[in-house]
Amino acid sequence: MRNKPLSIKLVGSGWKPISMVDVYNAVTFTIWLCGCNLKCPFCHNWRLAEIKRDTCRLLDIDLLFEELDSAKSLIDYIHVTGGEPLVQWRDLIPLFKYLKQHNYKISINTNMTLYKPLEKIIEEEIVDHIATDLKYPPQLLYGLPENAVSTLWKQFLKSLRLVAEHTVPLELRVPVPKNIDYNSLVSTIDNVIKIIEKTSFYIVLNPLLGSPITTPRNIEWCRVYCDPGKELLFTLREKIKELGIERVYVKENVYFG
């Protein structure tokens, strides 16, 4: 790449040039950024979220571009995840603009509670695909005080409307815990589907996993809510299909072998 932007400073843990698990049914060049505004108790990337020194560093942008060039013909998207990438939105925007100029497709995995940064990125038309988690119930999954959760949940729903208005393709991931009200979860999914029906979307059900498969932020919390059974995931998929949604997938190949 020529005329590389020199002022981009992103803090992350690194990247993987070829990944087949970060966007459903796509090959990605995945970049992990640090920092997050949530404290999800099940998070297995919490060291990135909390910017631990042994995990996070200033990324070598020159090396990143070099490896991107090598992988370009093999990937569908450059996928930026975290943590919460939009914490670093000021440096993401020039990066995305530059990559779009070089004909890369951009995917971002965001919790969509930071509305203004998301709005800037979408209105710049520099993102081709968005992945987000429908963390329900948010009071249980966000890991924050109730008043903060209420505000952030409203921002999440507002962000979904923004994505739908701009018809950005969406991967709606549903983290599935055990020991919750699943009828309420299905009802919430139904309400969200009505918000995003104007854009292209699909749903991926992800079981929340605890030790020893992952190293969650809160091990005690995970003993209560992590590791739902495989049967539950497929039952939930069928309930969602009854809502008229055909593209509902269970990420079984990663989690169940």
N, C-alpha and C positions, 0 to 999 in steps of 0.2 A: 504494500500500500504506500502511496505517495502523499506528501503534504499532511502528514499525521498531526492531529491536534496535540499540542505539547502540554496543555494545562490541565489535563484530566488527572485527577487523583482519587482513586477508588480504594477503599479498604476492604479486603476480602480474604478468603482462605485459599483461593486458587481457581482452577478450571479443569474441566475434562473435555478433551477435544472431540471425542465420540461417545455419546450416551444414548441409550435406547430405552431409558426408564423415566426420563424427566418430563417428557410430553407424550401423552398417549398416542401410540402408533406413528411416532415421528422420531427422526434422528436429530440430535441436537449437539451443539457445542455449548456446554453448560458452565456458567460462571457463578461462583458463590460469593456474595457480598455480605459484609458484617453489619450488625446493628439491627434493632427491631423495637417497635413501640408496644408490642404485646409480650406477655410472659406465659405463654401456653404451657401448662404443666406436662403435657405429653411430648413437647418438642424435643427432637433428638439432635437438632442443630443449635441448641441453646448456647453453646460456647461461641458460635458466630453471633447470635443475637446479643450476647452480653460482651462481645468484643474482647474475648480472652487473648492474652498476649501470645500464648502458645499456638493459637489457631489463626489469628488475624494479622494481616500486614498490608502495607501499601503495595498494590499490584504493579508488576512490571508491564506497563502498557505496550512498550515496544515488543517485548516477548509475546505478549498476548496477540498483537496484530500478526506477528510472524507465524504463530501456530494457527491462527484463524485462516490465514492464506493457504496453509497446507491442508486444512480440513474442508475448505469451502465447497469443493465438489461432492462431498460426502454427506453434508448436513442439510436438514430442512429449515432449521432455525438456529440462531444464537439465542440461547435461553438464559436469562438472568434471574437468579433466585437468591435465597438468603437463609436466615435473616429476613429482613424486609428491605428489598432493594430501593424503594422510594424514600427511605431515610437519606439516601445519597443522591437524590434526584437532580441536584444542580450539576453534578458531573455526569450523570447518566444521559441527560439530554444531549450534550455535545457528542458523547460517544455514540448514541443511537443515530443522530443526524449524520455523523461521519460514516457509520456502517451502512445506513440506507443509501448514501451516495455511492457506495460500492456494491450495491445490489444484494445486500444480505437481508434476510427476513428476521424480524426481531420478535421474540416471545419473552414475556415477563411474568414471573410468579409473584403476586402481591396479595397481601391480606385485604387490600382495597379499603382500609380505614383512613388512609391519608388522601383525602379527596382532591385537594388543590394540586399536589404534585401529579396525581393521576390525570387530572383534567389537562394540565399543561402538556403532558406526554401525548395524550390522545388527540388534542387539538392541533399539535404539531404534525400529526399523521406519521409518527415514527415508530409505531408498534403495530405488528401484524397479528398478534395472538396474545391472549391474556389467560393465565391460569390463576384461579383463586380458590380458597377453601371456604366452604359454607360451614363455619364452626358453630354448631348448634348442639345444646343451648350455649349461647355466648357467655352467660354467667358462670358456666362450668369450664368452658374451654379457653377463654381469653386470659384467665389468670390475673385479672385486675379487679379493683374495687367496683361495686355495683354501679355507682354513678358514672364512672369512666366507661364501663361496658355499655351502658345505655346510649351514651353519646357516640361511641365507636360503631355500634350496631346500626345506628341511623346513618352514619357516614358510609358504612358498607352498602346498605340498601340504596343510598343515593348514588354511589359509585356504579352499582349494577345498572341503574337507569341510564347513567352516562354512557356506559359500554353499549347498552342496547340502542341508544339514540344514534351512536356513531357506527353501529353494526360491526363492532370488532369481534372476530371469532373468539369464543370463550370455552375454556375447559373448566367446568364447575366441579371441583373436587369436594367430596363429602367425607370428612373424617368420621369414622363410625366407632363410638365407644360402646361399651356394654353398660347395662344397668341404667338406661335412660328411658324416657317415654318415646317410643318409636312412632306412635301415632302422631304425636306432636311434631316429630322430625319430618315425617312424610307431609304433614299439613304445611310446614314451613317451606319444604321443597316445592310444593304445589304453588305457594304464594310467590316464591322466587321465580319459578318458571313463567308465571304471568308477567313478571317484570322484564325478563330477558327474551321473550318469545320473538321479538323483532330481529334478533341477531342469530347467527349460527352458533349453536352450542351443543355440547354433549356433557354427560355426567360420568364421573369416575368415583366409585366407592372405595375408600381407603380405610382398612381397619387400623385403629390405633394400636400400636404395638409397644410392649414394655420390654424389660430385661428378660433374657440376655440378647434378644434380637437387636434392640436399640438401647441407647443410654438416655432415657428421658430425663427432663429437668427435675421432675418430682416422682421418685420411685414409689413412694407410698400411695400417691394419687393413682398411679398406673396400676397398682395392685387391685384397685377397686374398679377402674374404668377401662383399662386396656385389655387387649386380646379377646375381642368378640369372636365367637365361633364362625366358621366358614358358612354354616347353614344360615345364620342370621344375615350375612351379607347377601346371599342369593335370594332370601326371602324379601329383603329390603329392595333388591333390584326389581323383583316382580311387582312389588307394590308401586314403585315409581313408574314402571311400564304401564300399569293400569291407569296412570294419569295421562297416557297418550304419548309418552316419551319413549322412542325406540332406542336411541343411542345412550344406553346406560351400561357401564362396564364395571366389573369388579377386578381390582388389581391383584388377581390371585397368583399370577406367575411370579411376582416378586415376593409376596407374603406367605403363600401357602405351598410353594414349590411345584 
